[in-house]
Structure formats: C-alpha cells, structure tokens
Amino acid sequence: MQRRPPAPRGLTTRATLAAILFAIAVVPGWTLGDLAERASGWPVLDWLITCGWSGLAVAWAAPWGSYRRIDGWLGAVPVYGWYLAGILAWRLALLPFRDWEPRPDESWRARWLTGDHVGYWRADPPVRRPVTAGTRPAAGRRTR
C-alpha cells in the first residue's frame, strides 16, 4: 500500500506560520538590540545586534528556501535582511512542498508533482545510505 503525501497547507495556515517564522527571525534581534542600546547608549550597537541576528536567522534558513548559505549572509544587510527573512518565512511555511522552481544545482533531486499536487515541487533530501567497506575484485586473470 502506497502512502499518500499530505496535502499542502492552505493560505491562512501558511500565512500564520510564515508570520510566526518571521517573528522568530526578527523580533529577538530587535529586543536584544534595544536592550544593548539602553545599557550602552550606542544606537549603532542596536543596529549591529539587530542585523547580526537577522543575518544568522536568514543564513540558517537559506538552504531550505532554495538560497545558498552564502546568499543567506546578505540577511545581515539592514532592511534587505528583513526582506529575505520574509521570503524565507513564506517558503519555509509550505515545506515539504515548494511553489518555487529549484535552483539549477538542486534540480537533480527535485521533482514536479502531478495529480492532486499539480503546481508544486518536492525536493526530499537524498537518502543516506551507510558506507560499507569496499571489497577487492575477485582474483582473476589480469588484462594487459
């Protein structure tokens, strides 16, 4: 018996989940930045902490949202990082399905879904197989 994949999330559920993910990616940085500015009196420290937190969150989430991790470090750029966090939150809220095209370097493991899930991609991580010890070929006649 073949297991059916779950249905993609609806718009309301996806939007709610994306808002929660965005808040997790941005609000702690704002809070820590405000606390640091109050303690030190340096507004620049607030920006550094806020942007640093956003950069870490975006870099962590980038591979799951079809961004390279190196692109994720652009999340530390003021305002642009919040934009990237919003895009990644929207994408992560739909996983394991995707409504965006995979990058060329990840297309080898992506598949276009049919049937009830037309319009979505699925890119499951590759199956991990245990590494086994290599064996030598049977002793046979050598070729020249």
C-alpha atoms as a printed R data frame, in Angstrom:
    type eleno elety resid chain resno      x       y       z
1   ATOM     1    CA   MET     A     1  0.000   0.000   0.000
2   ATOM     2    CA   GLN     A     2  1.477   3.292  -1.094
3   ATOM     3    CA   ARG     A     3  1.363   6.177   1.363
4   ATOM     4    CA   ARG     A     4 -0.238   9.385   0.081
5   ATOM     5    CA   PRO     A     5  1.697  12.590   0.692
6   ATOM     6    CA   PRO     A     6 -0.068  15.141   2.898
7   ATOM     7    CA   ALA     A     7 -1.938  17.999   1.299
8   ATOM     8    CA   PRO     A     8 -0.156  21.361   1.029
9   ATOM     9    CA   ARG     A     9 -1.063  23.930   3.663
10  ATOM    10    CA   GLY     A    10 -3.861  26.358   2.929
11  ATOM    11    CA   LEU     A    11 -3.311  30.092   2.550
12  ATOM    12    CA   THR     A    12 -4.408  31.004   6.086
13  ATOM    13    CA   THR     A    13 -2.291  28.336   7.744
14  ATOM    14    CA   ARG     A    14  0.709  29.171   5.586
15  ATOM    15    CA   ALA     A    15  0.402  32.916   6.266
16  ATOM    16    CA   THR     A    16  0.085  32.341  10.020
17  ATOM    17    CA   LEU     A    17  3.084  30.021  10.076
18  ATOM    18    CA   ALA     A    18  5.092  32.456   7.936
19  ATOM    19    CA   ALA     A    19  4.283  35.332  10.335
20  ATOM    20    CA   ILE     A    20  5.454  33.222  13.284
21  ATOM    21    CA   LEU     A    21  8.675  32.261  11.484
22  ATOM    22    CA   PHE     A    22  9.315  35.892  10.523
23  ATOM    23    CA   ALA     A    23  8.785  36.977  14.129
24  ATOM    24    CA   ILE     A    24 11.257  34.327  15.322
25  ATOM    25    CA   ALA     A    25 13.782  35.556  12.758
26  ATOM    26    CA   VAL     A    26 13.490  39.266  13.549
27  ATOM    27    CA   VAL     A    27 11.953  40.091  16.957
28  ATOM    28    CA   PRO     A    28 14.682  38.607  19.214
29  ATOM    29    CA   GLY     A    29 17.288  40.696  17.392
30  ATOM    30    CA   TRP     A    30 15.217  43.843  17.855
31  ATOM    31    CA   THR     A    31 14.734  43.084  21.538
32  ATOM    32    CA   LEU     A    32 18.397  42.321  22.207
33  ATOM    33    CA   GLY     A    33 19.441  45.375  20.199
34  ATOM    34    CA   ASP     A    34 17.130  47.656  22.186
35  ATOM    35    CA   LEU     A    35 18.408  46.243  25.468
36  ATOM    36    CA   ALA     A    36 22.009  46.734  24.377
37  ATOM    37    CA   GLU     A    37 21.320  50.318  23.293
38  ATOM    38    CA   ARG     A    38 19.678  51.148  26.618
39  ATOM    39    CA   ALA     A    39 22.598  49.635  28.522
40  ATOM    40    CA   SER     A    40 25.358  51.227  26.459
41  ATOM    41    CA   GLY     A    41 23.750  54.324  24.960
42  ATOM    42    CA   TRP     A    42 25.106  53.446  21.487
43  ATOM    43    CA   PRO     A    43 22.465  53.340  18.745
44  ATOM    44    CA   VAL     A    44 24.980  51.679  16.412
45  ATOM    45    CA   LEU     A    45 25.173  48.689  18.742
46  ATOM    46    CA   ASP     A    46 21.405  48.274  18.365
47  ATOM    47    CA   TRP     A    47 21.742  48.091  14.576
48  ATOM    48    CA   LEU     A    48 24.684  45.692  14.754
49  ATOM    49    CA   ILE     A    49 22.865  43.260  17.024
50  ATOM    50    CA   THR     A    50 19.574  43.517  15.130
51  ATOM    51    CA   CYS     A    51 21.196  42.970  11.744
52  ATOM    52    CA   GLY     A    52 23.503  40.258  13.083
53  ATOM    53    CA   TRP     A    53 20.575  38.263  14.481
54  ATOM    54    CA   SER     A    54 18.679  38.643  11.230
55  ATOM    55    CA   GLY     A    55 21.760  37.537   9.284
56  ATOM    56    CA   LEU     A    56 22.135  34.419  11.417
57  ATOM    57    CA   ALA     A    57 18.465  33.523  11.041
58  ATOM    58    CA   VAL     A    58 18.500  34.018   7.266
59  ATOM    59    CA   ALA     A    59 21.768  32.104   6.837
60  ATOM    60    CA   TRP     A    60 20.360  29.204   8.857
61  ATOM    61    CA   ALA     A    61 17.101  29.063   6.851
62  ATOM    62    CA   ALA     A    62 18.605  29.777   3.415
63  ATOM    63    CA   PRO     A    63 19.310  26.172   2.298
64  ATOM    64    CA   TRP     A    64 15.712  25.092   2.988
65  ATOM    65    CA   GLY     A    65 14.332  28.007   0.970
66  ATOM    66    CA   SER     A    66 16.468  27.412  -2.165
67  ATOM    67    CA   TYR     A    67 19.051  30.023  -1.294
68  ATOM    68    CA   ARG     A    68 22.714  29.219  -0.873
69  ATOM    69    CA   ARG     A    69 24.039  29.693   2.641
70  ATOM    70    CA   ILE     A    70 26.462  32.343   1.356
71  ATOM    71    CA   ASP     A    71 23.479  34.283  -0.031
72  ATOM    72    CA   GLY     A    72 21.903  33.977   3.376
73  ATOM    73    CA   TRP     A    73 24.586  36.148   4.906
74  ATOM    74    CA   LEU     A    74 23.044  39.040   2.980
75  ATOM    75    CA   GLY     A    75 20.423  38.838   5.721
76  ATOM    76    CA   ALA     A    76 22.760  40.995   7.832
77  ATOM    77    CA   VAL     A    77 22.257  43.938   5.451
78  ATOM    78    CA   PRO     A    78 19.823  46.397   7.074
79  ATOM    79    CA   VAL     A    79 16.251  46.245   5.719
80  ATOM    80    CA   TYR     A    80 17.242  43.816   2.923
81  ATOM    81    CA   GLY     A    81 17.751  41.146   5.577
82  ATOM    82    CA   TRP     A    82 14.171  41.582   6.774
83  ATOM    83    CA   TYR     A    83 13.001  41.243   3.165
84  ATOM    84    CA   LEU     A    84 14.956  37.981   2.825
85  ATOM    85    CA   ALA     A    85 13.585  36.788   6.172
86  ATOM    86    CA   GLY     A    86 10.065  37.415   4.879
87  ATOM    87    CA   ILE     A    87 10.679  35.482   1.666
88  ATOM    88    CA   LEU     A    88 12.267  32.574   3.518
89  ATOM    89    CA   ALA     A    89  9.490  32.504   6.126
90  ATOM    90    CA   TRP     A    90  6.908  32.314   3.328
91  ATOM    91    CA   ARG     A    91  8.802  29.490   1.631
92  ATOM    92    CA   LEU     A    92  9.510  27.518   4.804
93  ATOM    93    CA   ALA     A    93  5.832  27.691   5.769
94  ATOM    94    CA   LEU     A    94  4.943  25.472   2.784
95  ATOM    95    CA   LEU     A    95  7.617  22.796   3.167
96  ATOM    96    CA   PRO     A    96  7.898  19.897   2.267
97  ATOM    97    CA   PHE     A    97  6.139  21.225  -0.857
98  ATOM    98    CA   ARG     A    98  7.555  24.050  -2.942
99  ATOM    99    CA   ASP     A    99  5.782  26.531  -5.165
100 ATOM   100    CA   TRP     A   100  9.058  27.950  -6.480
101 ATOM   101    CA   GLU     A   101 11.411  26.474  -9.024
102 ATOM   102    CA   PRO     A   102 14.530  24.834  -7.615
103 ATOM   103    CA   ARG     A   103 17.970  26.254  -8.263
104 ATOM   104    CA   PRO     A   104 19.940  24.517 -11.036
105 ATOM   105    CA   ASP     A   105 22.279  22.860  -8.538
106 ATOM   106    CA   GLU     A   106 19.382  21.299  -6.619
107 ATOM   107    CA   SER     A   107 17.234  20.299  -9.576
108 ATOM   108    CA   TRP     A   108 18.733  16.795  -9.637
109 ATOM   109    CA   ARG     A   109 16.712  15.868  -6.557
110 ATOM   110    CA   ALA     A   110 13.574  17.918  -7.246
111 ATOM   111    CA   ARG     A   111 10.519  16.500  -8.911
112 ATOM   112    CA   TRP     A   112  7.449  18.132 -10.357
113 ATOM   113    CA   LEU     A   113  4.318  16.756  -8.711
114 ATOM   114    CA   THR     A   114  1.275  15.594 -10.636
115 ATOM   115    CA   GLY     A   115 -2.240  14.567  -9.745
116 ATOM   116    CA   ASP     A   116 -3.736  16.450  -6.816
117 ATOM   117    CA   HIS     A   117 -0.495  18.383  -6.273
118 ATOM   118    CA   VAL     A   118 -0.012  19.887  -9.734
119 ATOM   119    CA   GLY     A   119  1.914  23.140  -9.498
120 ATOM   120    CA   TYR     A   120  4.154  22.057  -6.642
121 ATOM   121    CA   TRP     A   121  7.705  20.753  -6.471
122 ATOM   122    CA   ARG     A   122  9.040  18.278  -3.991
123 ATOM   123    CA   ALA     A   123 12.723  18.057  -3.124
124 ATOM   124    CA   ASP     A   124 13.303  15.464  -0.468
125 ATOM   125    CA   PRO     A   125 16.778  15.211   0.981
126 ATOM   126    CA   PRO     A   126 18.810  12.385  -0.510
127 ATOM   127    CA   VAL     A   127 18.511   9.056   1.255
128 ATOM   128    CA   ARG     A   128 21.514   8.415   3.451
129 ATOM   129    CA   ARG     A   129 22.993   5.006   2.956
130 ATOM   130    CA   PRO     A   130 25.542   3.535   5.315
131 ATOM   131    CA   VAL     A   131 29.065   3.464   3.998
132 ATOM   132    CA   THR     A   132 30.233  -0.082   3.570
133 ATOM   133    CA   ALA     A   133 33.762  -1.300   3.296
134 ATOM   134    CA   GLY     A   134 34.919  -1.703  -0.247
135 ATOM   135    CA   THR     A   135 35.881  -5.141  -1.403
136 ATOM   136    CA   ARG     A   136 38.635  -6.085  -3.733
137 ATOM   137    CA   PRO     A   137 37.647  -7.588  -7.032
138 ATOM   138    CA   ALA     A   138 37.902 -11.337  -7.201
139 ATOM   139    CA   ALA     A   139 41.378 -12.540  -8.014
140 ATOM   140    CA   GLY     A   140 41.262 -13.181 -11.683
141 ATOM   141    CA   ARG     A   141 43.420 -13.020 -14.698
142 ATOM   142    CA   ARG     A   142 44.911  -9.615 -15.278
143 ATOM   143    CA   THR     A   143 44.367  -7.895 -18.563
144 ATOM   144    CA   ARG     A   144 47.216  -6.183 -20.286
